[in-house]
Amino acid sequence: HRDGTYLENESLFRNIFQKRVDLVYRYIKSKGLVLEIGASTGVMLDIFRENDYQTWGVEPSRSAKVAIQKGHKTINEFFEKAKLPQNFFDLVILNHTLEHMDEPIKVLQKVKSLLKKDGVVFVDVTNFGSLGSKVLGKHWPYLLPDEHKHQFTKESLKKIFNQAGFKIIYFESRSGLFEFANPFLELWQSFIGLKMRFFTNILTFPYSLIATFLNMGDSMSFVANKK
């Protein structure tokens, strides 16, 4: 449902995704095999391929056609049904995908079967344990009950990783401008485009700073490997 949004705002999403890519680079070998579940138009995979990684994707929507046209090996299917090689990937990514899926434990168990012995999984989801969620309650804008089948806290997702056979090796949580690899680029692009998000970024900066400092931001990232 966000096909057009990704295409129209690719530079915005690249800035967001670069933050995640920079994080995961610490834990994977160079020029490896990367699979993104919920790859959409392949914006994050573009970044990996530019750094000589081999890129695979799974995407059930029509966005898969765009990712394929870009040259990413993309399966146009739901991940649960997709046939993928076992013990093959160095990295599997679920970037704001797991909260949309029916059975997160089974999803992560399948991910584990796809990873090489020293492979890692990167998961980024909304943080139901965030400062914003605690303060705003049912008015927290990231609840999205029509989209999110699950809401995770750091503690609940830790348990799911453990049940699926993973060990968490890194965690962080962020909000607002701290979601971007280059916050100044985001401010500049939103300012010259006279977009409302420029004012939103400025007005919410104190909250974003505090929430990120406390590791209680509106999104959270996990890196895990096989036990």
N, C-alpha and C positions, 0 to 999 in steps of 0.2 A: 504493500500500500504506500510505500515511500519511494517508489521507483523514480518518480519525477523529482522529488526532493534531492535525492542523491545526485542526479544528473545536473540539476540546476545549481547545486551548492558544493561542487566537488572540492574546491579549494578549502572550504570550511571543514569538510569532513577529513580531508588529507591532514590538516593541522591537528585535528582531534586524534586521528588514527596514528599519526607519527609519534605522538606521546606514548601510545601503547607499544608500537614497534620498537622504539628506543628502549623501553623497559624490558621487553622480552629478548632483545639482542644480548643481554647480559647472560642469558641462560641457554642459548642455542649456538651450535657451531655455524660457521659461515657457509654459505652456498648449499644449504640443506633443502629438504623437502617440506613444504608448508601446506597445510590443508586448513581452509577457513570454512566453518559451518555457518551458513547464513551469509554468504559472500556478497549478496546483492549485486551491484554493478562492478565489483572487483576493485574498489578504491584502495582498500588496505593491501590487497594482493599486489596492486601496482607498485606500492612502495617496496615490498619484498623483492619483486622481480627486478626492479631497478638496482637492487643490491645483489643480483645474481643468484637469488633463490629460485628453485623450481616451485611453481604455484599451482595448487589444486583448489577447487571450491565445490561446495554443495549449496545449491540455491533452488528452492521450489517455485519461486515466482518467475515472471517473464524477465526479470533483471538478469537471469542467467545468460540470456542471449547476448547482453552487453559484455558480460565478463568473458564469454567465449570469443566474441569478436576482438577483445583485447588480447587474446592469446592465452588466457588462463584455462587449464583443463578443468572444466566445470560440469558437474552432473546436475541436470535439471530435475531434481527429485527431493523429497523429504529425506533428511539424514537417516531417520530410522529405517527407511526402505533402501537406501543407497548401497550399492555393492562397491566396496573399497578394499584395496589391498591391505592385508594384515601385516603388523610389525614393519611398517613401511615409512612412516612420517617422522621427521625430527620435531615437528611442532604442529599441534592442532589448536585452532583458535575458535572460541565462541564469544564473539563480541556483542553483548546485548542481544543474545540469542537464547540462552538457557532458560530465562524467565518466561519465554514464549512456548516452551516445549512441555509435553504432557508428563513425561517420566524422567526427571533429571538424573536419577541414579543410573537407570538403564542407558541413558545417553552417554554418561561419563564412562560406564563400563565398556560400551562399544568404542569410545574414544581410546580407552586404554589398550584395547586389542589392536588398534591401528598404529599405535606408537611403537617406535623402536625401543629397545631396552633402555637407552639413555635419553629418550624423547621427553618432551614436556608439553603440558597443556596450559593454555592461557585462557582465562575466563574473566570477562568484565560484565558486571550486571549492576542494576540499580541497587542501592543500599537501603533496605527498610529499617536498618538500625541507625540511619544518618541523623545528624542534629536536626535537619529540616523536617524529617519524618516525625521525630519526637515532638517538635514544637507545633507543627501544622496538623498532625493527625490525619483525618480523612481529607483534608484540604491539600495535602502534599501533592504537588503536580505530577509526581512520577508513579503514583499508584496505578493509573491507567488500567482499570479493571476489565475493560473490553479487550485489552491486548495481553496483559501479563497474567499468566496462569499461576505464577508463583511469585512471592516476594521473599527475598533472602536477606538475612542478616549475616554478619561475619561468622557468628557462631553456628547458625543453621547450615550454611554452605560448607563450613569446615567438616561438619558431621557427614554431609553428603559426599564430599571428597573422600573421606575416610572409608565410608561404606562402599564406594566404588573402587577402592584399592589405590588411592593416591595419597601422597604426602605433600603438604603445602610447603613451598620453599620461599615464597615471597607474598606479601600482602601490602596494599596501600589503598587509600581512599581519598577522593578529591571532589571539588565542586567548582563551578563557574569557570573563571579564567584559568584555573589550575588544571582544567581538563585539556588544555592546548599545549602542544610542544612549543609554540611561539605565541604567548599571550599578546604581545605587542602587535603582531601581524593581525590577529583577530580583532583587536581594538581598531587598528587602522582601516582594515577592510570594511568593518561594520560602520565606521565613521564616514568614510568617503562614499559608501553606498547609502548613507542616511537611513540606516536600518535600525529598527526598534531594539535589536539585541545589543547595540552599542550602549544605550541608556540602561538596559537591563544589567549588562556587565558592570557598569559603573555603580549602579545603585545596590547591587547585591555583592559587591566586592568585600565589604567588611564581613558579611556572613561567610562567603567563600573562603576567605583567609582563615577565619576561626575554625570552620568545619574541616578544612584541609589540614590545618595545624594539629587538630585533635584526632585526625585520621577517622573522621566521622562525616565524610562528604556524601554527596548524593549518588555517586557511583563508586564501585570498588573493584579492584583488580587482584586476581590470584594467579600465581604461577605454581604449578605442581608437577611432580614426576611420579613414576611408578614406585610403589613401596618395594 
